[in-house]
Amino acid sequence: MNINPILSDIKNRSFKPVYLLQGEESYFIDTIADALEATVLNEAQKGFDQSIFYGKDIDISTIVNAAKRYPMLSDYQVIIIKEAQELKWKSDTEELLTKYLEHLTPTTILVFCFKHGKFDKRKKVYKVFEKKGLVVDAAKLYDDKVGPWIGTYVKDAGWRIHPQAAVMIADYLGNDCPRCPMNLTN
C-alpha cells in the first residue's frame, strides 16, 4: 500500500473533511492519523482545537456534538477517534452521524481510526464517508510486497538501497510494518 500521496496532500495542507482509516495494517492507519495530528494545528492551537477520543470511552452523539463546534484559535478543528472499532453503533446514533456527514461543518476535520477490520460497506454511513471524505483501506502487506515497500520507504527517506538488500531486510523482519522503519533508521 502506498500512503505517500495521502501524506503529501496532508503536508501540502490539502485536507479532507472526514477520514475513515480502516484495515488490518495499523501502521498505515497510525501514520496517516499522526500526520494529521502533527500538521493541521500548531502546538498552541492544539489545546483548544484538537480532540482525541478513544472508541470505548465515547459515543457517536458526543463526537457529532464536538464536530459541530467551530474552532477557537485556528482555521480548523481536528477530532481523531482512535480505536473507532470499539464504538457502539446503534441505528439512531448511526443516523445522527450520517446526517452530520451529509452536512459537514467546513472547519472540522474528523478522523476515524478503525483498526484490525473494516467498516461495514453496506451501511449508509459508509457510503457517505466515501462521498464526503476519504476512505483508506490499510490492507496487511503480503510477504512478497514488503521488499518493494521497504525500497520505497528508504527512497522516500532520501537513502538508497539495492532491491536485493530490501528483500533480505524483508526476509529478516517479516511483514511487521511498524518494525521496518524502526530497524531501518538504526
C-alpha positions in Angstrom: 0.0 0.0 0.0 1.3 3.4 -0.9 0.1 6.1 1.5 2.6 8.7 0.2 0.0 10.6 -1.9 -2.2 11.0 1.2 0.8 12.1 3.3 1.8 14.5 0.6 -1.7 16.1 0.5 -1.6 16.5 4.3 1.9 18.1 4.1 0.6 20.5 1.4 -2.4 21.3 3.7 -5.0 19.8 1.4 -7.3 18.2 3.9 -10.5 16.2 3.6 -13.3 17.0 6.0 -13.6 13.3 7.1 -11.2 10.4 7.0 -12.1 6.7 7.6 -8.9 4.9 8.1 -9.6 1.1 8.3 -7.9 -2.2 7.8 -5.6 -4.8 9.2 -2.4 -2.8 9.0 -2.4 -0.4 11.9 1.0 1.1 10.9 -0.6 2.9 7.9 -3.6 4.0 9.9 -1.4 5.4 12.7 0.9 7.1 10.2 -1.9 9.0 8.5 -3.6 9.9 11.8 -0.2 11.1 13.3 0.5 13.2 10.2 -2.9 14.9 10.5 -2.3 15.4 14.3 1.1 16.9 13.7 0.3 19.1 10.6 -3.1 20.7 10.8 -2.6 22.6 14.1 0.4 24.1 15.8 1.1 23.4 19.4 -0.6 26.5 20.7 -3.8 25.7 18.8 -4.0 22.0 19.8 -5.1 22.7 23.3 -8.3 24.4 22.1 -9.0 22.9 18.7 -7.8 19.3 18.8 -9.7 16.5 20.5 -8.5 12.9 20.6 -11.1 10.3 21.7 -11.0 6.5 22.1 -13.9 4.5 20.8 -14.6 2.6 24.0 -14.8 5.8 26.0 -17.1 7.9 23.8 -20.4 7.6 21.9 -21.4 8.9 18.5 -23.6 11.7 19.8 -20.7 13.2 21.7 -18.5 13.0 18.6 -21.2 14.7 16.5 -21.7 17.4 19.1 -17.9 18.1 19.2 -17.7 18.1 15.4 -20.4 20.8 15.2 -18.3 23.3 17.2 -16.3 25.9 15.4 -12.5 26.3 16.1 -11.4 28.9 18.6 -7.8 29.8 17.5 -7.3 28.3 14.1 -8.9 27.6 10.8 -9.7 24.0 11.6 -10.8 21.8 14.5 -9.4 18.3 14.5 -11.2 15.4 16.0 -9.5 12.0 16.0 -11.3 8.9 17.2 -8.7 6.2 17.8 -9.9 2.6 18.1 -13.2 3.5 16.4 -13.9 -0.2 16.0 -14.9 -0.1 19.7 -17.7 2.5 19.2 -21.2 1.3 20.0 -23.1 1.6 16.7 -26.8 1.9 17.2 -29.3 2.7 14.4 -30.2 6.1 15.9 -26.6 7.2 16.5 -25.6 5.9 13.1 -28.4 8.0 11.6 -27.1 11.0 13.6 -23.6 10.6 12.2 -24.9 10.1 8.7 -26.9 13.4 9.0 -23.8 15.2 10.3 -21.6 13.8 7.4 -24.2 14.9 4.8 -24.0 18.5 6.2 -20.4 18.8 7.5 -19.1 21.7 9.5 -16.5 23.0 7.0 -13.9 23.8 9.7 -13.9 20.3 11.3 -11.6 17.5 10.2 -12.9 14.3 11.6 -10.7 11.2 11.6 -12.0 7.6 12.4 -9.2 5.1 13.0 -10.9 1.7 12.6 -8.2 -0.9 13.2 -8.0 -4.7 12.7 -11.0 -4.8 10.5 -13.2 -3.0 8.0 -16.3 -0.9 8.4 -19.5 -2.5 7.0 -19.7 -1.2 3.4 -23.4 -2.0 3.3 -24.3 0.7 5.8 -25.5 4.1 4.6 -22.9 5.9 6.8 -20.1 4.1 4.9 -21.4 5.4 1.5 -21.5 8.9 3.0 -17.9 8.5 4.2 -16.9 7.7 0.6 -18.8 10.6 -0.9 -17.8 13.3 1.5 -14.3 12.3 2.6 -11.5 9.8 2.2 -11.7 6.1 2.9 -8.4 4.3 3.3 -8.2 0.5 3.3 -4.9 -0.3 5.0 -4.5 -4.0 4.0 -1.8 -6.1 5.5 1.2 -6.3 3.2 1.8 -9.7 1.7 5.3 -11.1 2.2 6.2 -10.5 -1.5 5.3 -6.8 -1.2 7.4 -6.0 1.8 10.7 -5.8 -0.1 9.4 -3.2 -2.6 7.7 -1.3 0.2 11.0 -1.1 2.1 12.7 0.1 -1.1 10.1 2.9 -1.5 10.3 3.8 2.2 14.1 4.1 2.0 13.9 6.1 -1.2 11.4 8.5 0.3 13.7 8.9 3.3 16.4 10.1 1.0 18.6 7.0 1.1 19.4 4.4 -1.5 19.1 0.6 -1.2 19.6 -2.2 -3.7 16.4 -4.2 -4.4 18.1 -7.4 -3.2 19.1 -5.8 0.1 15.4 -4.6 0.5 14.3 -8.2 0.0 16.9 -9.5 2.5 15.7 -7.0 5.1 12.1 -8.0 4.4 13.0 -11.7 4.9 14.7 -10.8 8.2 11.9 -8.5 9.6 8.9 -10.2 8.1 5.7 -8.3 7.2 5.5 -6.4 10.5 5.4 -2.8 9.1 6.0 -1.0 12.4 9.2 -2.8 12.9 10.6 -1.9 9.5 11.0 1.9 9.9 12.4 1.5 13.4 15.0 -1.0 12.2 15.8 0.9 9.0 16.6 4.1 10.9 19.1 2.3 13.1 
